[in-house]
Amino acid sequence: MADEKQDTTPKRKKMNPLTAAEIEAELAKCREKQGGLISKYARQLQARKKALGG
């Protein structure tokens, strides 16, 4: 029964190990799927990007 429930969606990586390029890619996904950067996840990504100096 456990084999029937295989989740094929990729899980998000934690923000701390993300590089600036990976953060940009995640922000682009947020813009595309959510129509903007107003979600909490997008705001946290922007804060992490600022902390990295980008």
C-alpha positions, 0 to 999 in steps of 0.5 A, a space after each residue: 500500500 505504501 508503494 501506491 502513494 509515491 509523491 513525484 513532486 520535488 521537494 524544495 531545498 532549504 534556503 541556506 544552502 541555495 546559491 544566488 543563481 538558485 534563488 533567482 530560479 526559485 523567484 522566477 518560479 514564484 513569479 510564474 506560478 503565483 503571479 508575483 512575489 507576495 507569498 511568504 516563501 517569495 519574501 523569504 527568498 528575497 531576504 536571503 538573496 539580499 543577505 547573500 549580497 545579490 
